[in-house]
Amino acid sequence: MNLPQLILASVSPRRAELLREIGLKFRVVPSEAPEVHHEQLTARELCQLNAYRKARAVAKKIPDALVLGADTLVCLGTKLFGKPADLSEAEAMIEQLQGRTHQVVTGVCLVHLRHCQQRIFAETTQVTFRQLEPKQIRYYLGAIHPLDKAGAYAIQEKGNFIVERISGSFSNVVGLPVERLQTELHSW
């Protein structure tokens, strides 16, 4: 791929690792755009909007670069799960998700201001959790760092302990749908 300089508008170590795994060279420039939370928007709409806001904020500072912004939410029906504020909230999230199937939605925005190019898309993955006892939930939360993760879990960190099955992109659950991203970058 012959891309302009790529900027990741995120401090997520998981997103950076996924980009490295597919062989992309990039620089991290954290976005200072605050995330929007609006009850009348779907998870897909919110993720795309927040990804756009993050990418656009960084692109304004570096207009000659291709900026990638992303946002991930976990949703169970119409209930949205972002990052938990504390361990008590993390435990409540896993308790609600256990034994059920939920969706993980990641919105992605690619923007190059100088060339007036932009692509926004979202991917959804279905995730089914195992039935979990309270002590299993506490063990899992003690084994990972849940506070910086949507839905308070990380499929790539002891995920087989809580996840029964997934349908869709594994990397999307980690935080970036690399299969779709590669397709978009190839057509860039």
Phi, psi and chi 1 to 4 in degrees:
 res  aa     phi    psi   chi1   chi2   chi3   chi4
   1 MET       -  136.8  -77.1 -175.9  -78.7      -
   2 ASN  -108.1   87.1 -170.6   13.4      -      -
   3 LEU  -107.6  154.1  -65.0  171.2      -      -
   4 PRO   -66.7  175.6   13.9  -17.5      -      -
   5 GLN   -52.9  130.6  176.9 -170.9   21.2      -
   6 LEU   -99.5  131.9 -179.5   63.3      -      -
   7 ILE  -119.1  129.1  -55.7  -71.4      -      -
   8 LEU   -95.6  115.2  174.5   61.1      -      -
   9 ALA   -88.3   55.5      -      -      -      -
  10 SER  -159.2  144.8  170.6      -      -      -
  11 VAL   -96.2    7.0  -66.7      -      -      -
  12 SER   -64.4  116.7  166.1      -      -      -
  13 PRO   -65.4  -27.5   18.2  -25.0      -      -
  14 ARG   -69.1  -43.0  -67.4  162.6  -59.9  -77.5
  15 ARG   -65.2  -41.6  -71.3 -171.4 -179.7  119.5
  16 ALA   -61.5  -42.2      -      -      -      -
  17 GLU   -64.0  -41.6 -178.8   59.7   30.5      -
  18 LEU   -62.3  -40.1  -71.8  168.4      -      -
  19 LEU   -65.3  -40.7  -69.6  177.7      -      -
  20 ARG   -63.9  -39.8  -80.6 -168.7  -73.4  -81.9
  21 GLU   -62.2  -28.8  -75.8  175.9    7.1      -
  22 ILE   -96.1   11.7   60.6  173.2      -      -
  23 GLY    80.7   20.2      -      -      -      -
  24 LEU   -89.6  140.6  -68.5  174.9      -      -
  25 LYS   -96.6  133.8  -67.2 -172.5 -176.0  -22.1
  26 PHE  -156.7  168.5   62.3   95.2      -      -
  27 ARG  -124.1  144.6 -172.9  165.0   60.3  109.6
  28 VAL   -95.8  124.8  172.3      -      -      -
  29 VAL  -131.7  101.7  177.7      -      -      -
  30 PRO   -60.5  139.9  -18.2   28.9      -      -
  31 SER   -85.7  141.9  178.6      -      -      -
  32 GLU  -100.8    7.9  -64.4  171.6    6.1      -
  33 ALA   -70.1  126.5      -      -      -      -
  34 PRO   -71.1  144.6   22.3  -27.5      -      -
  35 GLU   -75.6  140.7  -69.5 -176.0   -1.1      -
  36 VAL   -92.6  139.2  173.0      -      -      -
  37 HIS  -129.7  115.9  -59.0  -78.2      -      -
  38 HIS  -137.0  124.1 -162.9  -72.2      -      -
  39 GLU   -65.2  -20.7  -72.2  138.0   20.8      -
  40 GLN   -89.2   -1.8  -66.6 -177.4  -19.2      -
  41 LEU  -101.2  145.8  -63.3  176.9      -      -
  42 THR   -75.1  167.5   66.3      -      -      -
  43 ALA   -58.1  -43.0      -      -      -      -
  44 ARG   -60.5  -46.4 -172.1  176.4 -170.3   86.5
  45 GLU   -64.3  -44.1  -68.0  165.4  -25.0      -
  46 LEU   -62.2  -45.1  -87.5  173.5      -      -
  47 CYS   -62.9  -42.4  -72.5      -      -      -
  48 GLN   -66.4  -42.2  -71.3  177.4  -42.3      -
  49 LEU   -62.4  -47.0  175.3   60.9      -      -
  50 ASN   -67.2  -37.3  -75.5  -38.8      -      -
  51 ALA   -62.3  -42.9      -      -      -      -
  52 TYR   -61.9  -47.3  166.9   78.5      -      -
  53 ARG   -61.4  -41.2  -70.7  170.4   50.0   82.8
  54 LYS   -65.8  -48.1  -67.7  173.0 -175.2  179.3
  55 ALA   -64.5  -44.4      -      -      -      -
  56 ARG   -63.0  -40.2 -179.3   88.4  179.2  177.0
  57 ALA   -60.6  -40.7      -      -      -      -
  58 VAL   -76.3  -39.4  171.7      -      -      -
  59 ALA   -61.3  -32.0      -      -      -      -
  60 LYS   -62.9  -31.3  -75.2 -179.8  179.4  179.2
  61 LYS   -83.1  -28.3  -62.6  175.6 -172.7  173.2
  62 ILE  -132.8   73.3  -47.1  166.6      -      -
  63 PRO   -69.0  -16.2   23.4  -31.0      -      -
  64 ASP   -90.4    0.7  -71.4  -43.0      -      -
  65 ALA  -103.7  160.1      -      -      -      -
  66 LEU   -92.7  116.0  172.9   57.1      -      -
  67 VAL  -106.2  134.2  179.7      -      -      -
  68 LEU  -112.8  119.6 -172.8  161.1      -      -
  69 GLY  -114.9  148.3      -      -      -      -
  70 ALA  -147.1  153.9      -      -      -      -
  71 ASP  -148.6  136.5 -172.5   55.8      -      -
  72 THR  -124.6  137.2  -58.2      -      -      -
  73 LEU  -132.5  151.4  -76.4  173.1      -      -
  74 VAL  -105.6  135.3  168.2      -      -      -
  75 CYS  -135.4  141.9   53.1      -      -      -
  76 LEU  -123.8  102.3 -179.2   63.7      -      -
  77 GLY    65.5 -123.3      -      -      -      -
  78 THR   -98.4   -1.3   58.6      -      -      -
  79 LYS   -83.9  128.1 -178.0  161.0 -177.6  150.5
  80 LEU  -103.9  138.7  -56.6 -179.6      -      -
  81 PHE  -119.7  113.1  -62.5   81.5      -      -
  82 GLY   -94.2 -144.4      -      -      -      -
  83 LYS   -84.0  134.0  -62.9  171.1 -173.7  166.9
  84 PRO   -70.4  147.9   25.0  -31.2      -      -
  85 ALA   -76.8  -29.6      -      -      -      -
  86 ASP  -156.3  177.3   54.1   35.2      -      -
  87 LEU   -65.2  -31.5  -78.1  175.5      -      -
  88 SER   -64.6  -43.3  174.7      -      -      -
  89 GLU   -67.8  -37.3 -172.5  177.2    2.8      -
  90 ALA   -61.0  -44.4      -      -      -      -
  91 GLU   -63.2  -40.8 -170.4  170.7  -17.4      -
  92 ALA   -64.0  -37.8      -      -      -      -
  93 MET   -63.5  -50.8  -73.9 -179.0  179.0      -
  94 ILE   -62.9  -37.8  -60.2  -65.6      -      -
  95 GLU   -59.2  -41.8  171.1   64.0   32.3      -
  96 GLN   -71.2  -32.5  -68.4  174.4   67.2      -
  97 LEU   -83.4  -25.8  -64.1  171.8      -      -
  98 GLN   -60.5  137.8   64.0   91.4   22.6      -
  99 GLY    74.3    9.0      -      -      -      -
 100 ARG  -131.8  165.5  -58.3  172.5   82.5 -177.5
 101 THR  -102.3  130.9  -61.3      -      -      -
 102 HIS  -129.2  175.2   62.5  -86.7      -      -
 103 GLN  -114.3  142.8  -65.7   72.7   43.1      -
 104 VAL  -113.4  121.4  177.4      -      -      -
 105 VAL  -115.0  129.3  179.9      -      -      -
 106 THR  -121.9  123.8  -59.1      -      -      -
 107 GLY   -95.8  141.2      -      -      -      -
 108 VAL  -131.5  137.9  177.7      -      -      -
 109 CYS  -127.6  128.3  178.2      -      -      -
 110 LEU  -111.4  125.4  -66.1  166.0      -      -
 111 VAL  -139.1  136.7   63.1      -      -      -
 112 HIS  -128.7  101.3 -168.5  -64.6      -      -
 113 LEU   -63.9  -44.2  -79.8 -173.4      -      -
 114 ARG   -59.8  -37.4 -173.8   76.4   67.5 -149.3
 115 HIS   -92.7    2.9  -67.1  157.5      -      -
 116 CYS    53.2   42.9  -59.9      -      -      -
 117 GLN  -114.2  142.6  -72.5 -178.9  -74.2      -
 118 GLN  -156.5  140.7  174.8  178.6  -66.5      -
 119 ARG  -136.3  133.2  -65.2 -139.1  176.6   92.4
 120 ILE  -129.3  130.9  -58.8  173.9      -      -
 121 PHE  -150.6  168.2   58.1   91.9      -      -
 122 ALA  -142.0  147.4      -      -      -      -
 123 GLU  -123.0  147.5  -70.9  -67.6  -46.8      -
 124 THR  -125.7  134.5  -58.5      -      -      -
 125 THR  -123.4  135.9  -58.0      -      -      -
 126 GLN   -88.6  130.9  -53.7  -71.1  -35.1      -
 127 VAL  -127.7  128.1  180.0      -      -      -
 128 THR  -110.6  123.9  -57.1      -      -      -
 129 PHE   -88.4  151.4  -89.8   18.8      -      -
 130 ARG   -71.1  161.6  -60.3  178.1 -168.9  -74.7
 131 GLN   -68.9  131.0  -71.2  -75.7  -13.6      -
 132 LEU  -128.0  139.6  -59.9  167.1      -      -
 133 GLU   -83.3  155.8  -62.3  -67.0  -34.3      -
 134 PRO   -52.3  -39.8  -29.4   36.6      -      -
 135 LYS   -68.5  -31.2   66.5  179.8 -178.4  178.7
 136 GLN   -68.0  -39.2  -68.0  173.4  -56.4      -
 137 ILE   -63.6  -46.4  -66.6  171.3      -      -
 138 ARG   -62.9  -40.3  -73.9 -170.2  -63.4  -82.9
 139 TYR   -60.0  -48.2  165.3   79.5      -      -
 140 TYR   -60.4  -47.2  177.0   74.4      -      -
 141 LEU   -64.2  -29.0  -67.6  173.7      -      -
 142 GLY   -75.7  -20.0      -      -      -      -
 143 ALA   -88.6  -16.6      -      -      -      -
 144 ILE  -126.7 -178.6   67.8  157.7      -      -
 145 HIS  -111.0   92.8  -59.7  -72.0      -      -
 146 PRO   -79.3  -14.0   30.7  -36.0      -      -
 147 LEU   -73.4  -16.1  -59.1 -175.2      -      -
 148 ASP  -108.0   23.8   68.7  -21.9      -      -
 149 LYS  -129.0  131.1  -65.0  163.1 -179.5   69.8
 150 ALA   -59.4  131.3      -      -      -      -
 151 GLY    77.6    1.2      -      -      -      -
 152 ALA    67.6   22.7      -      -      -      -
 153 TYR  -142.6  162.0   74.9   94.8      -      -
 154 ALA  -131.3  112.2      -      -      -      -
 155 ILE   -62.8  -27.9 -163.3  164.7      -      -
 156 GLN   -83.3   -6.5   73.3  -79.3    8.8      -
 157 GLU  -118.4  100.0  -67.2  178.3   46.3      -
 158 LYS    55.9   29.0  -60.3 -170.2 -178.3  -61.8
 159 GLY   -60.4  -33.4      -      -      -      -
 160 ASN   -64.9  -16.7   58.9  -19.8      -      -
 161 PHE   -71.6  -33.5 -175.5   76.6      -      -
 162 ILE  -113.2  -23.0   60.0  169.0      -      -
 163 VAL   -96.6  127.1  174.7      -      -      -
 164 GLU   -84.7  -44.7 -174.3  174.0  -63.5      -
 165 ARG  -163.4  159.9   69.9  179.9  173.0  -83.9
 166 ILE  -130.0  154.8   72.5  164.3      -      -
 167 SER  -131.7  108.4  176.8      -      -      -
 168 GLY   126.0 -158.6      -      -      -      -
 169 SER   -76.4  120.5  168.2      -      -      -
 170 PHE   -63.2  -45.2  179.5   89.0      -      -
 171 SER   -64.1  -27.2   67.9      -      -      -
 172 ASN   -62.0  -38.7 -173.3   53.7      -      -
 173 VAL   -68.9  -32.4 -177.1      -      -      -
 174 VAL   -68.8  -31.8  176.9      -      -      -
 175 GLY   140.5    0.2      -      -      -      -
 176 LEU  -159.0  117.4 -164.7   61.1      -      -
 177 PRO   -75.8   87.5   27.7  -31.9      -      -
 178 VAL   -65.1  -31.1  -65.4      -      -      -
 179 GLU   -62.3  -49.7  -55.2   85.7   -2.9      -
 180 ARG   -67.4  -40.0  174.6   75.7 -177.1  -88.6
 181 LEU   -59.7  -43.8  177.0   61.9      -      -
 182 GLN   -61.5  -41.3  -73.6  179.4  -60.0      -
 183 THR   -61.0  -45.2  -60.3      -      -      -
 184 GLU   -65.2  -40.8  -64.1  -67.8  -22.4      -
 185 LEU   -68.2  -36.3  -70.6  173.8      -      -
 186 HIS   -64.9  -33.7  -81.7  -66.4      -      -
 187 SER   -87.6   -2.2   67.3      -      -      -
 188 TRP   -65.9      - -169.8  -93.6      -      -
